[in-house]
Amino acid sequence: MTTTLYGLANCDTCRKARNWLKRFGIAHEFVDYREERQSPETLLAWRDALGGWDAMVNKSSPTWRNLPPARKPPQSDAEWKLLLREYPTLVRRPVVVTADGVVSQGFSDNGFKKRFGK
């Protein structure tokens, strides 16, 4: 069973999550979603799994705060998808997808222990 961790290579939380997976011997792939922009279909799947666009986006990030007022909040799925492809750093990270299709977001030691049964 392969786990895919989506995030940013220079994100401390993503590094912690990657190190945790390595420490517990969980095979995983890392995808930097700044380098490999995710498809609109993937963004929609994440939205559905994570509880909506608002749950998926870090509105306390500098990227969100620096957006022009006209860009926030987007009013349609099309606008959200365009915004997140243009500014992938808005997505809370990491996004974790296991081979069974379960999607989760964020990292904590206890959360990963529950998620991966360690």
N, C-alpha and C positions, 0 to 999 in steps of 0.2 A: 504494500500500500504506500503510495507516494503522496507526500504532502507538498503543496506549493505555497510558498510564502511570498506575497507581493508587498513591495514597499520601496524604500529608497536606500541605496547603498550607504549613504552617509547619515542615516537616521539612527540615533542611539538605541531607540526602542526596537527597531528592526534588528540591529546587531545583537541585542540581548536575546531576542526571540531566536535568532539563528544559532547563537551559542547554546541556548537551552536545548534546542532540538539536537544539536551535535552532541552535547554532554549526555543526553539520554538515548543516543543511538537511533534517532528517528530520521530515516531517509527523507530528504527534502530537496526541493529545487527552489532557488531564490530568483525572483523576477523583479528587476528594478523597473517600476512602471513609469518612470520618467524616460527611460531608454526604450522600453517596449510598451507603447501606449496600448491600453486595452480597448477592445472593440466595443461598440455601443451595446451589443448583445451581452457581453460580459458585465458591463456596468449595470445594465438592467437586472441581470441575475443577482449581482451583489446587492443592488437596491432591494430586491424582493426578499433576499435571505436575511438582510441586516435590519429591515424595518423601515425602509424609506430613505429618500435622499438626505433628509435632515439628520438621520442617525449615522449616515455614512460620511458626512462632511464635517471637518473640524472648523467650526466657525470662530474659534478663538485664535486661529493661525494668522500670522502676518499676511499670508497670501490672501485670505478672505478679507481681512481688514483693509487691504490695499486695493481691492477690486473697486472699479467705478460703481457708484450707487445703482446705476441702471442695470448692472449685471447681477445684482443680488436683491432678493432671492430670485432665481429663475422661476418662470411661471409655467413651464411645460417640461415634459420628459426630454424633448428635443433640445431645449435650452440647457438642461442639466447635463445631458450627454456631451454637448459641445463644450460646456464650461469645464467638465472634468477631463476631457481629452486635452483641452488647452492648458489646464492647470492641474496636473495629476497630484501635486502636493496638497491639494485640498482634501484628498481622501484620507480618513483616519487610518493609521497604520500600526502594525502590518495587517493585511488581509490574509487570512489563512484558509486555504481550500484543501480538504482532504480528498482522497480518491473516491470516497463515497458521496462526494458533492456537497458535504457540509461546509458552510462558509461562516467564519467568525472574524472578529476584528479586535485588534489590540493585543497587548501582551501583559500578563502577570504570571509569576511563578505558580501560584495556586490555580489560576485559570487554565494554564497549560497542563498542570498535573491532572486536573479533572478531565480536560479535553482528550488527553493522550493516555490516561490511565496509569500514570506514574506516581 
